[in-house]
Amino acid sequence: MPISELLLEAGLLMLVGMVVVFVFLTLLIFATKLLSKFAGQEELPQTLPAHPTSGEQAVPEHVVAAISAAVHQYKKNQK
């Protein structure tokens, strides 16, 4: 086979492969969009605020003081 015929056959094979992949990916996108419409959207549960409101203290002050003292004692013993 002459080189020109081999190059023509290789180009045709490459073109067919690219078209097949393009069609497959297009169908996959449409199928995914169609399934997402059928599935619908679930309502997300309402979450509590991450930070307490201004009038509330998340941790009592005596607990914060105890934790701070424990951390200080731990760091002192590690030296």
C-alpha positions in Angstrom: 0.0 0.0 0.0 1.3 3.4 -0.8 1.8 5.9 2.0 -1.0 8.2 0.7 -3.6 5.4 1.0 -2.3 4.6 4.6 -2.6 8.3 5.6 -6.1 8.6 4.1 -7.2 5.4 5.9 -5.7 6.7 9.2 -7.3 10.1 8.8 -10.7 8.5 8.1 -10.4 6.2 11.1 -9.4 9.1 13.3 -12.4 11.1 12.1 -14.8 8.2 12.7 -13.4 7.8 16.2 -13.8 11.4 17.0 -17.4 11.5 15.7 -18.3 8.4 17.8 -16.8 9.9 20.9 -18.5 13.3 20.3 -21.9 11.6 19.8 -21.5 9.4 22.9 -20.6 12.4 25.1 -23.5 14.5 23.7 -25.9 11.6 24.5 -24.4 11.3 27.9 -25.0 15.0 28.7 -28.6 14.9 27.5 -29.3 11.7 29.5 -27.8 13.2 32.6 -29.9 16.4 32.2 -33.0 14.4 31.6 -32.4 12.2 34.7 -31.8 15.3 36.8 -35.2 16.7 35.8 -36.9 13.4 36.7 -35.1 13.2 40.1 -36.2 16.6 41.2 -34.6 18.6 43.9 -34.8 17.6 47.6 -35.3 20.3 50.1 -32.2 20.9 52.2 -32.8 20.7 56.0 -32.6 24.1 57.7 -29.4 24.3 59.6 -28.7 26.1 62.8 -26.6 29.2 62.7 -22.9 28.5 63.0 -22.3 31.2 65.5 -24.5 31.9 68.5 -26.5 35.1 68.5 -25.2 38.2 70.1 -27.1 37.6 73.4 -25.9 34.0 73.9 -22.6 32.7 75.1 -21.7 29.3 73.4 -19.5 28.1 76.3 -19.8 29.4 79.9 -16.9 31.5 81.1 -15.9 29.2 83.9 -15.5 26.4 81.3 -13.3 28.6 79.1 -11.2 29.5 82.1 -10.8 25.9 83.1 -9.7 24.9 79.5 -7.3 27.8 79.3 -5.7 26.8 82.7 -5.4 23.2 81.5 -3.7 24.2 78.3 -1.4 26.5 80.1 -0.4 23.8 82.6 0.1 21.3 79.7 2.4 23.7 77.8 4.3 24.4 81.0 4.9 20.7 81.7 6.1 20.1 78.1 9.1 22.4 78.4 
